[in-house]
């Protein structure tokens, strides 16, 4: 009875709702082929997400003063927009940038001079976040259905580890040896310690 924007996943339709979005430099531009303002896109995503039981958040959170507080929130449009944006970013941003962006996420909410510096970092990461995202909404779930971008870092021949001009699986030999070295040293030390204990 407390829900205002939508329904629970159990009461959502028994069929998928297909959605296509495009982004330019990290900013949403179109929804299902129609160019719209960001505020209009969020309003429409609220409607679509609400109908499909998306974005109901039930959490116990930490207040600034230290006490625990339980909150139930509805954010269908925000949940979809964030998922769609991340779906595109994972195709375009390199691993280190993605990891740094996730780490800085909670600090972004703080009203400090640091937030302004983080904002500059985020804006620089969005330069190439351009492309199309397709997904399906179904009973509280956002299901990926395809992502394309002229700036995609995905290369099928590399990702499948096939031998070719750009990648030879023998190139990994030294890499594997180096990354396995700490485990090898640990195993040797453990064996040595075990021998000493058995004397």
Protein Blocks (a to p, Z undefined) as FASTA:
>chain_A
ZZmkbccfklpcfbdcddddddeehiafbgghiacdfklmmmmmmmmmmmnopaiacddd
ddfkopacddddddfklmmmmmmmmmmmmmmpcfklmmmmmmmmmmmmpccfklmmmmmm
mmmmmmmmgcddddddeehiacdebdcdfkbcbdfklmnopacfklcfklmmmmmmmmmm
mmmmmmmmmmmmmmmmmZZ
